[in-house]
Every structure is written in structure tokens, then in C-alpha cells.
Amino acid sequence: MAKLIANNEDEVEVADGERIKDVCEELGVPFACEEGICGTCVIEVNEGMENLSEFTEEEEDFIGDRGTERLACQCRIKGGCVKISF
């Protein structure tokens, strides 16, 4: 099981390989299109970027530079721990 920590307080276990969208939505991340087009669900990855899936084409189109931002609707957690803020 992987672990997702939001805003340094809410900690949720997520199955390895699972999309993080549902967990993020429960934690309060806003969503709109859920297809990586609108950018409503942008999160900042503070730790554990290596534990998330590769950037999707939608993320590259929207975000551009692969810094610390991701689209929560596009990510899967591979394992380990990921700390995000929004």
C-alpha cells in the first residue's frame, strides 16, 4: 500500500498502481473535466514525485515544464509515500 499525505495533515492509504483522483477529491481537491484539459485539479507535489506515474500527454500540454505540479486526475501512485498540497 502507498500513502498520500495532503497539506501535511491528511494521510490516506492508496493501493499501489491506483489513480489518486478519488482520494484527492475526498481530501478537497476541486475537479471539473477529469480529463486533463481544464487544470482545475492542479496539485503541488512536495515529496515523492518519483512515486507517481509518468507525466501524461495531457499534463505536458497543460503544465509544460515538469516541475512540481501535476494534474490529480491523471496520476497513479506507484507505491511509497507522496506528499501534496493544493
C-alpha positions in Angstrom: 0.0 0.0 0.0 1.1 3.5 -0.9 0.5 6.6 1.2 -0.8 10.0 0.1 -0.4 12.9 2.5 -2.2 16.2 1.7 -1.3 19.6 3.2 0.9 17.9 5.8 -2.0 16.6 7.7 -4.5 14.2 6.0 -2.9 10.8 5.4 -4.6 8.2 3.2 -3.5 4.7 2.1 -3.9 4.0 -1.6 -3.4 0.7 -3.4 -0.2 0.6 -5.4 -1.0 1.5 -9.1 -4.2 3.2 -8.1 -5.4 6.5 -9.6 -5.2 9.3 -6.9 -8.2 11.2 -8.3 -10.8 9.8 -5.9 -8.6 10.2 -2.8 -7.7 13.7 -3.8 -11.4 14.6 -4.4 -12.2 13.3 -0.9 -9.4 15.4 0.5 -10.8 18.6 -1.1 -9.0 18.9 -4.4 -11.5 20.5 -6.8 -12.3 18.7 -10.1 -14.1 19.7 -13.2 -13.4 17.9 -16.6 -11.4 15.0 -15.1 -9.7 14.5 -18.5 -6.6 16.7 -18.0 -7.9 19.6 -20.1 -9.2 22.2 -17.6 -6.4 22.2 -15.0 -8.8 22.6 -12.0 -7.1 19.7 -10.2 -3.5 21.0 -10.2 -1.7 19.8 -7.2 1.8 20.6 -5.9 4.0 17.5 -5.2 6.2 18.4 -2.2 7.8 14.9 -1.9 7.6 11.6 -3.7 7.3 12.7 -7.4 9.2 9.5 -8.3 6.4 7.5 -6.7 3.9 8.8 -9.3 3.2 7.6 -12.8 5.0 9.3 -15.7 3.5 12.6 -17.0 0.7 12.1 -19.4 0.4 13.9 -22.7 -2.4 16.0 -21.2 -0.2 17.1 -18.3 2.6 18.0 -20.6 0.2 20.0 -22.8 -1.3 21.9 -19.8 1.6 22.2 -17.3 4.6 22.2 -19.7 7.7 22.2 -17.6 8.0 19.1 -15.4 8.4 21.0 -12.1 6.4 20.1 -9.0 2.9 20.5 -10.4 0.7 17.6 -11.6 -2.9 17.1 -12.6 -4.5 14.9 -9.9 -6.9 13.4 -12.5 -4.0 12.0 -14.5 -1.8 10.5 -11.8 -1.4 7.0 -10.5 0.6 6.2 -7.3 3.2 3.5 -7.9 4.0 2.9 -4.2 5.8 4.6 -1.3 4.7 8.0 0.0 3.7 11.1 -1.8 3.1 14.5 -0.1 0.9 17.0 -1.9 -0.6 20.4 -1.3 -3.4 22.3 -3.0 
